[in-house]
């Protein structure tokens, strides 16, 4: 029927990602290995990441990074679909993941055409989810060499993409959020120290 909007196309980006075929899953000590594996395998699909705090049962939520031939394109907090969803898209999603290792990584494969409408730069609403090709390697793994290798593997039109803003800089600029993370980390460390009878050895 003509003249009617495509409900699927109008749905939020995070609700339009198809289910892929699981090709591997592991708990990694850092983000470098799974990002390098996706690049080396020229994976087209997505990585589903469950950060360390979620693995330890102290909160946290899953994130998704879509990849095309191993190069990251979109990123978002897969557990944040409510009113604050925009706070965890693209660079902000990377900022939320930073420092959350170990991380469980599931790799899913999809045909390129299944991601075409999501990765299309003309698709309305996709821009806030976009990340620079090397951003996950640089900001999550601190691996400049991997970031550069990923950038070189990206299509020519994306190689100079820097994203709307630097995720780590944006994260660190939010002093209130940083202090909240520090308080939570101190509380968690003290709770675990007391659990292991190390309370007297934990300095403020």
Secondary structure, DSSP 8 states (H G I E B T S, - for coil): -TTS--HHHHS-GGGT----EEEEEEEESSHHHHHHHHHHTT--EEEEEE-HHHHTTS---EEEEEEETTEEEEEEETT--STTGGGGBTHHHHHHHTT--SEEEEEEE--HHHHHHHH-TTSTT-GGGB--TTHHHHHHS--HHHHHHHHHHS-GGGTT---SS-HHHHHHH-HHHHHHHHHHHHHHHHHHHHHTT-GGG---
